[in-house]
């Protein structure tokens, strides 16, 4: 469980670190105005950037359980933990609906 959370934290740090550099390489390497030699060199550099530096690899996870599905982004909790904490009264302003 904690491995998934720490792995996701590492990915977030890597994305923050390499995002600007990656965008610069991509813009110049795939620009039709640059020369073919420069394009090839920059594409090699671009393709050697770690895959975990992509924003797509980041996953929202529950801060208590590490669950990756059914996570409410406002609370950073999974639906299961949200319900349990809400029923116990741990979340301010949240209560079970009844009518």
ABEGO torsion letter per residue (X at the ends): XAAAAAAAAAAAAAAAAAAAAAAAAAAAAABAABBAAAAAAAAAAAAABBAAABAAABBBBBAAAGBABGBBAAAGBBAAAAAAAAAAGABBGBBBBBX
